[in-house]
Amino acid sequence: SDVCSSDLVDRERRGRELLHRMGGPEGMAPLDALMDTAPDLVRFAVGFAYGEVLSRPDLDLHTRQVCTVAALTALGHASLQLAWHRAAALNVGATPGELDDLDALVRHLTRPVAGPESAPPPPALDDRRRWLARIAALTAVRNQPDALAAAVADAVRAGVARHEIVGAMEQMAVYAGFPAALNGLGIARRVFADL
């Protein structure tokens, strides 16, 4: 029991440190505001989402925020969280150009435009982050399994490490739910086996 309690305290400490790093001195403010209403959910969010999942070493924080912004943009219903994570992405090294690139990428994935499009500007995201953002967005929206399978296969062929793909999909459990993450990982598993 003491070991379990110590683990929870350690995860919450890591989560608070990560939130401070991402959001600055006010990084915990949105969650702290909910402490009087849902303290258990706040502790779960800090300890599990930030102290356990987002603090894993398989992806750097810049890439994690790129994936988060892509997923939240694709979901389209979490505007407060999206605004916070866009600011956090800038705090951990993303550029405004990368955020613009994410908007265009997700718009293309989730709301294809009929008819001719003008040529897109040169991408600001590097290829690795672009593939991982695509995978995160497609995992989050859960309704394009063929597109997700193709993105995973293409990402592997482009040199993105399998553990990075898995890390991006696991992270979607926090932002899009466990069903989305588990379904995405099932697709990735089949693609990895086929390759």
C-alpha positions in Angstrom: 0.0 0.0 0.0 2.9 2.4 0.8 4.6 1.5 -2.5 1.4 2.2 -4.4 0.9 5.5 -2.6 4.5 6.4 -3.3 4.0 5.7 -7.0 0.9 7.9 -7.1 2.7 10.7 -5.4 5.6 10.4 -7.8 3.4 10.3 -10.9 1.5 13.4 -9.7 4.8 15.2 -9.0 6.0 14.3 -12.5 2.7 15.4 -14.0 2.8 18.8 -12.2 6.4 19.4 -13.3 5.5 18.5 -16.9 2.4 20.8 -16.8 4.6 23.6 -15.5 7.2 23.0 -18.2 4.5 23.0 -20.9 2.3 25.8 -19.6 4.6 27.9 -17.5 3.7 29.1 -13.9 0.0 29.0 -14.8 0.2 25.5 -16.4 -1.9 23.9 -13.7 -4.5 26.7 -13.5 -7.1 25.1 -15.7 -7.0 21.9 -13.7 -6.6 23.6 -10.3 -9.8 25.5 -11.1 -11.7 22.1 -11.1 -10.3 20.9 -7.7 -13.4 22.0 -5.8 -15.7 20.2 -8.3 -13.8 17.0 -9.3 -10.6 16.6 -7.3 -10.3 12.9 -8.2 -10.4 13.6 -11.9 -7.8 16.4 -11.5 -5.5 14.0 -9.7 -6.1 11.3 -12.4 -5.4 13.8 -15.2 -2.2 15.1 -13.6 -0.9 11.7 -12.4 -2.0 9.5 -15.3 -2.1 11.8 -18.4 0.9 13.9 -17.6 2.9 12.0 -15.0 2.5 8.6 -16.7 1.7 8.9 -20.4 3.0 12.3 -21.6 6.2 12.0 -19.5 7.3 8.8 -21.3 10.7 9.0 -23.1 9.5 7.4 -26.4 8.6 10.8 -27.9 10.1 14.2 -27.1 7.8 16.8 -25.7 7.7 18.9 -28.9 6.6 15.9 -30.9 4.0 15.0 -28.2 2.5 18.4 -28.4 2.4 18.3 -32.2 0.4 15.0 -31.9 -1.9 16.4 -29.2 -2.7 19.5 -31.3 -3.3 17.4 -34.4 -5.7 15.1 -32.4 -7.6 17.9 -30.7 -7.9 19.8 -34.0 -9.2 16.6 -35.7 -11.7 16.0 -32.9 -13.1 19.5 -33.3 -14.9 19.7 -29.9 -12.2 20.7 -27.4 -11.5 24.3 -28.1 -10.3 25.2 -24.6 -7.9 22.3 -24.5 -6.8 23.0 -28.1 -5.9 26.6 -27.2 -4.0 25.5 -24.1 -2.0 22.8 -26.1 -1.3 25.2 -29.0 0.3 27.6 -26.5 2.1 24.7 -24.8 3.4 23.5 -28.1 5.0 26.9 -28.7 6.5 26.8 -25.1 8.2 23.5 -25.8 9.7 24.4 -29.2 7.0 24.3 -31.9 6.9 27.2 -34.3 3.8 29.1 -35.5 4.6 27.7 -38.9 4.3 24.2 -37.6 1.0 24.9 -36.0 -0.3 26.4 -39.3 1.0 23.2 -41.0 -0.9 21.1 -38.5 -4.1 23.0 -39.3 -3.7 22.4 -43.0 -2.8 18.7 -42.5 -5.8 18.0 -40.3 -8.1 20.0 -42.5 -6.9 17.8 -45.4 -7.4 14.6 -43.4 -10.8 15.3 -41.9 -12.5 17.7 -44.3 -11.2 17.1 -47.8 -12.0 20.0 -50.2 -13.7 19.2 -53.5 -12.1 20.7 -56.6 -8.7 22.0 -57.3 -6.6 23.3 -54.4 -3.8 25.8 -54.6 -0.4 24.4 -53.9 0.3 24.2 -50.2 3.2 26.2 -48.7 6.3 24.3 -47.9 5.8 22.2 -44.8 7.1 23.6 -41.5 6.9 20.2 -39.8 9.8 17.8 -40.4 8.7 14.5 -42.0 8.8 12.5 -38.8 6.5 14.8 -36.9 4.3 15.2 -39.9 3.8 11.4 -40.0 3.2 11.2 -36.3 0.7 14.1 -36.4 -1.2 12.3 -39.2 -1.3 9.1 -37.2 -2.4 10.9 -34.1 -5.2 12.7 -35.9 -6.4 9.6 -37.7 -6.3 7.6 -34.4 -8.3 10.3 -32.7 -11.1 10.5 -35.2 -11.5 6.7 -35.4 -13.5 6.6 -38.6 -10.8 6.1 -41.2 -9.2 2.8 -40.5 -7.9 2.3 -44.1 -6.3 5.8 -44.0 -4.7 5.1 -40.6 -3.3 1.7 -41.8 -1.8 3.4 -44.9 -0.3 6.2 -42.8 1.3 3.7 -40.4 2.7 1.7 -43.3 4.0 4.8 -45.0 5.5 6.2 -41.8 7.4 2.9 -41.1 8.7 2.9 -44.7 9.7 6.6 -44.2 11.8 5.6 -41.2 9.6 6.5 -38.3 10.3 4.1 -35.5 7.6 1.7 -34.5 7.9 2.6 -30.8 7.2 6.3 -31.8 4.1 5.3 -33.6 2.9 3.2 -30.6 3.8 6.1 -28.3 1.7 8.6 -30.4 -1.2 6.1 -30.4 -1.0 5.4 -26.7 -1.1 9.1 -26.0 -4.5 9.3 -27.8 -6.0 7.3 -24.9 -5.7 10.6 -23.0 -7.2 12.9 -25.7 -9.6 10.6 -27.7 -10.3 7.8 -25.3 -9.1 4.2 -24.7 -11.3 2.8 -27.5 -9.6 5.1 -30.1 -6.1 4.2 -28.9 -6.9 0.5 -28.7 -8.5 0.4 -32.2 -5.5 2.4 -33.6 -3.0 0.1 -31.9 -4.9 -3.0 -33.4 -4.5 -1.5 -36.8 -0.8 -0.7 -36.2 -0.2 -4.2 -35.0 -1.6 -5.7 -38.2 0.4 -3.3 -40.3 3.6 -4.1 -38.4 3.0 -7.8 -38.9 2.3 -7.3 -42.7 5.5 -5.3 -43.1 
